[in-house]
Amino acid sequence: MKTSLINQDFIAGIGNCYADEICFSAQLLPLKKGKDLTLTEKKKLYKAIQDVLLEAIDYGGYMEHPLFGGDTITGSYGSLCKVYDRSGEPCHRCGHRVIQEKVSGRKVFYCKNCQH
């Protein structure tokens, strides 16, 4: 899933952070292959893409630096991440530890207990 979600030829605008958060929201393991998704899982993924990206827009996205002096909104989504960059912390949903692995040379964060 993660590799497909960050592929800008497949769908533009989703990077590492959003891909992990989308998979968490959809309760899907980011290591799962897109071709193996059931219709129900595809629907959950579609809804999660919309939900996560709309929330990220509301909170200024996941950016490290403000766009201009005095900008207090840009980058505020980072503090709302449930799994991204939270290795070893408790899962917001079930309390198990968030895991970090590498997939195609990129970090991936997920909860092994509640993402299938």
Summary of the structure (lengths in Angstrom):
residues: 116
radius of gyration: 14.0
end to end distance: 11.5
largest distance: 46.4
contacts: 329
relative contact order: 0.20
helix: 36%
strand: 12%
